[in-house]
Amino acid sequence: MYARDDVATTRDWQQLPSGEHVDAAVDGFRMLADRTRFQLMWLLCGAEYDVTTLASAVGIARPAVSQHLAKLKLAGLVAMRRDGRRAVYRARGGHVRRFLGEAIEAADHRLTGRPDHD
């Protein structure tokens, strides 16, 4: 259970969030609706990685990984820091980790036929 689960009420779900919040959320969904970016984010939720390591892990060219990371960074989903001459990336915050985990759990329910949670 997540902290938000304890405080969400029916009323919370009956009032639309601000347009600014909806736009930001949709941008995040758009970034994660790409297979490669989803895989990169999954890895970045567990540890920090440089571009070369990520390219090897997902099996695509380094320039393509760099482009994906730039988009994810602009969307606020990824943070970068310098480690000497290398740039290392990580997912920003627990919300992204929880969201990806929930997405995989929902996919597992759909693929295996396990009943949904309330």
Secondary structure, 3 states (H helix, E strand, C coil): CCHHHHHCCHHHHHCCCCHHHHHHHHHHHHHHCCHHHHHHHHHHHHCCEEHHHHHHHHCCCHHHHHHHHHHHHHCCCEEEEEECCEEEEEECHHHHHHHHHHHHHHHHHHHHCCCCCC
